[in-house]
């Protein structure tokens, strides 16, 4: 089932014009920056242990295939 969904997503991605693909990638890049800023704010507020857990979760999410 996951393979079918991945193939459909790939086909949809290929149909997008290059400008729209670039816009989507740029938006995703900005969202990553926002998440990093929130992690830093959490570190200041709740301490380094919680911030480290959040940073590890962000790193895992970025390494997840398909993202």
LUMSE-688916 format. One line per 10 residues: number of its first residue (from 1); for each residue x, z, y of N, C-alpha, C, O. Coordinates in Angstrom, 3 decimals, always signed. Example, Ala and Ser with C-alpha at 12.3 -4.5 7.8 and 13.67 -1.06 7.14 Angstrom:
1) +13.190/+7.800/-5.690/+12.300/+7.800/-4.500/+13.200/+7.800/-3.300/+14.236/+8.465/-3.319 ~ +12.850/+7.080/-2.250/+13.670/+7.140/-1.060/+12.900/+7.870/+0.030/+13.409/+8.039/+1.138;
//
This chain:
1) +0.816/+0.000/-1.187/+0.000/+0.000/+0.000/+0.869/+0.000/+1.264/+0.566/-0.697/+2.233 ~ +1.948/+0.785/+1.245/+2.823/+0.853/+2.415/+3.516/-0.485/+2.651/+3.754/-0.872/+3.795 ~ +3.834/-1.182/+1.583/+4.503/-2.482/+1.732/+3.569/-3.481/+2.400/+3.994/-4.261/+3.253 ~ +2.309/-3.457/+2.017/+1.325/-4.358/+2.626/+1.195/-4.058/+4.118/+1.157/-4.978/+4.935 ~ +1.129/-2.788/+4.469/+1.021/-2.410/+5.886/+2.260/-2.837/+6.654/+2.159/-3.300/+7.790 ~ +3.431/-2.685/+6.041/+4.672/-3.091/+6.711/+4.710/-4.598/+6.924/+5.139/-5.060/+7.981 ~ +4.269/-5.363/+5.942/+4.253/-6.818/+6.092/+3.281/-7.265/+7.176/+3.577/-8.179/+7.945 ~ +2.118/-6.615/+7.235/+1.152/-6.947/+8.285/+1.712/-6.617/+9.665/+1.534/-7.381/+10.614 ~ +2.386/-5.477/+9.770/+2.990/-5.099/+11.048/+4.068/-6.093/+11.451/+4.175/-6.445/+12.626 ~ +4.869/-6.550/+10.492/+5.923/-7.536/+10.774/+5.317/-8.842/+11.255/+5.815/-9.444/+12.206;
11) +4.245/-9.285/+10.608/+3.580/-10.521/+11.037/+3.032/-10.385/+12.456/+3.156/-11.298/+13.272 ~ +2.423/-9.230/+12.738/+1.882/-9.003/+14.080/+3.006/-8.994/+15.112/+2.856/-9.555/+16.198 ~ +4.132/-8.359/+14.781/+5.283/-8.305/+15.686/+5.808/-9.709/+15.970/+6.145/-10.039/+17.108 ~ +5.874/-10.536/+14.919/+6.391/-11.897/+15.080/+5.480/-12.762/+15.946/+5.948/-13.708/+16.579 ~ +4.186/-12.447/+15.980/+3.253/-13.231/+16.804/+3.310/-12.859/+18.282/+2.840/-13.619/+19.129 ~ +3.879/-11.702/+18.598/+3.955/-11.286/+20.004/+4.957/-12.155/+20.756/+5.991/-12.533/+20.205 ~ +4.655/-12.469/+22.005/+5.637/-13.184/+22.812/+6.844/-12.288/+23.092/+6.709/-11.065/+23.141 ~ +8.023/-12.886/+23.278/+9.238/-12.084/+23.496/+9.126/-11.095/+24.664/+9.675/-9.995/+24.592 ~ +8.429/-11.473/+25.726/+8.295/-10.576/+26.873/+7.529/-9.309/+26.485/+7.878/-8.205/+26.903 ~ +6.481/-9.489/+25.680/+5.681/-8.338/+25.278/+6.463/-7.444/+24.310/+6.356/-6.219/+24.373;
21) +7.240/-8.050/+23.423/+8.086/-7.264/+22.519/+9.058/-6.410/+23.323/+9.235/-5.224/+23.045 ~ +9.685/-7.021/+24.320/+10.646/-6.299/+25.163/+9.969/-5.153/+25.896/+10.538/-4.069/+26.020 ~ +8.753/-5.390/+26.384/+8.020/-4.340/+27.089/+7.708/-3.169/+26.158/+7.818/-2.010/+26.558 ~ +7.322/-3.466/+24.925/+7.044/-2.400/+23.961/+8.296/-1.603/+23.633/+8.244/-0.377/+23.535 ~ +9.412/-2.282/+23.463/+10.662/-1.590/+23.167/+11.098/-0.715/+24.337/+11.592/+0.394/+24.138 ~ +10.915/-1.215/+25.551/+11.289/-0.435/+26.740/+10.423/+0.818/+26.856/+10.917/+1.895/+27.190 ~ +9.132/+0.670/+26.578/+8.240/+1.825/+26.630/+8.648/+2.859/+25.582/+8.640/+4.057/+25.863 ~ +8.998/+2.417/+24.400/+9.435/+3.336/+23.350/+10.718/+4.049/+23.766/+10.890/+5.235/+23.485 ~ +11.609/+3.337/+24.427/+12.865/+3.930/+24.898/+12.582/+5.021/+25.927/+13.223/+6.072/+25.910 ~ +11.630/+4.777/+26.819/+11.277/+5.777/+27.827/+10.645/+7.003/+27.186/+10.902/+8.127/+27.617;
31) +9.824/+6.803/+26.167/+9.190/+7.927/+25.495/+10.240/+8.812/+24.833/+10.093/+10.034/+24.810 ~ +11.295/+8.211/+24.298/+12.372/+9.003/+23.714/+13.049/+9.866/+24.762/+13.421/+11.006/+24.485 ~ +13.209/+9.337/+25.948/+13.803/+10.083/+27.044/+12.925/+11.261/+27.432/+13.430/+12.352/+27.696 ~ +11.625/+11.053/+27.468/+10.686/+12.121/+27.803/+10.785/+13.231/+26.755/+10.805/+14.413/+27.101 ~ +10.846/+12.855/+25.486/+10.948/+13.862/+24.419/+12.240/+14.671/+24.557/+12.240/+15.885/+24.350 ~ +13.328/+14.004/+24.903/+14.601/+14.710/+25.083/+14.521/+15.681/+26.264/+15.055/+16.788/+26.190 ~ +13.868/+15.280/+27.335/+13.709/+16.166/+28.487/+12.877/+17.392/+28.133/+13.180/+18.500/+28.575 ~ +11.829/+17.197/+27.337/+10.995/+18.329/+26.925/+11.772/+19.270/+26.011/+11.590/+20.486/+26.067 ~ +12.641/+18.707/+25.165/+13.471/+19.543/+24.306/+14.407/+20.401/+25.152/+14.582/+21.589/+24.878 ~ +15.002/+19.807/+26.169/+15.900/+20.561/+27.048/+15.141/+21.662/+27.787/+15.654/+22.770/+27.944;
41) +13.932/+21.365/+28.238/+13.132/+22.380/+28.923/+12.781/+23.518/+27.970/+12.768/+24.683/+28.367 ~ +12.500/+23.183/+26.727/+12.197/+24.207/+25.726/+13.416/+25.090/+25.480/+13.285/+26.300/+25.298 ~ +14.592/+24.486/+25.477/+15.823/+25.267/+25.279/+15.988/+26.289/+26.393/+16.386/+27.427/+26.142 ~ +15.687/+25.893/+27.607/+15.820/+26.823/+28.722/+14.772/+27.931/+28.647/+15.040/+29.073/+29.018 ~ +13.589/+27.590/+28.167/+12.493/+28.550/+28.139/+12.518/+29.453/+26.908/+12.360/+30.668/+27.024 ~ +12.716/+28.859/+25.726/+12.543/+29.600/+24.478/+13.836/+29.881/+23.729/+13.812/+30.520/+22.677 ~ +14.934/+29.425/+24.239/+16.201/+29.728/+23.590/+16.734/+28.611/+22.718/+16.011/+27.673/+22.380 ~ +18.006/+28.716/+22.356/+18.684/+27.639/+21.651/+18.210/+27.414/+20.220/+18.316/+26.295/+19.718 ~ +17.691/+28.436/+19.546/+17.267/+28.259/+18.145/+16.076/+27.309/+18.067/+16.069/+26.386/+17.253 ~ +15.081/+27.531/+18.903/+13.901/+26.660/+18.921/+14.300/+25.269/+19.386/+13.834/+24.275/+18.829;
51) +15.143/+25.185/+20.384/+15.577/+23.888/+20.893/+16.336/+23.104/+19.822/+16.165/+21.890/+19.708 ~ +17.162/+23.780/+19.048/+17.905/+23.100/+17.990/+16.950/+22.530/+16.942/+17.154/+21.422/+16.445 ~ +15.909/+23.293/+16.612/+14.910/+22.800/+15.650/+14.208/+21.560/+16.191/+13.991/+20.594/+15.459 ~ +13.856/+21.589/+17.465/+13.214/+20.421/+18.074/+14.153/+19.221/+18.114/+13.736/+18.096/+17.839 ~ +15.405/+19.453/+18.450/+16.374/+18.357/+18.502/+16.585/+17.763/+17.112/+16.706/+16.546/+16.972 ~ +16.631/+18.605/+16.087/+16.768/+18.102/+14.721/+15.555/+17.273/+14.317/+15.694/+16.240/+13.662 ~ +14.365/+17.726/+14.706/+13.147/+16.977/+14.395/+13.156/+15.624/+15.100/+12.753/+14.616/+14.518 ~ +13.614/+15.599/+16.354/+13.716/+14.330/+17.083/+14.699/+13.393/+16.402/+14.426/+12.200/+16.271 ~ +15.825/+13.910/+15.974/+16.837/+13.086/+15.309/+16.286/+12.511/+14.010/+16.516/+11.344/+13.692 ~ +15.561/+13.333/+13.263/+14.973/+12.834/+12.008/+13.944/+11.751/+12.294/+13.885/+10.756/+11.572;
61) +13.125/+11.926/+13.344/+12.114/+10.941/+13.677/+12.743/+9.619/+14.087/+12.216/+8.554/+13.765 ~ +13.861/+9.680/+14.793/+14.535/+8.451/+15.212/+15.171/+7.721/+14.047/+15.298/+6.497/+14.081 ~ +15.575/+8.456/+13.008/+16.213/+7.844/+11.837/+15.196/+7.350/+10.813/+15.562/+6.648/+9.870 ~ +13.924/+7.706/+10.986/+12.901/+7.301/+10.048/+12.741/+5.783/+10.071/+12.594/+5.198/+11.144 ~ +12.767/+5.134/+8.903/+12.605/+3.673/+8.865/+11.263/+3.264/+9.452/+10.253/+3.945/+9.277 ~ +11.276/+2.139/+10.151/+10.046/+1.618/+10.727/+9.746/+2.124/+12.111/+8.720/+1.764/+12.687 ~ +10.609/+2.947/+12.663/+10.386/+3.453/+14.019/+11.397/+2.887/+14.939/+11.383/+3.189/+16.132;
//
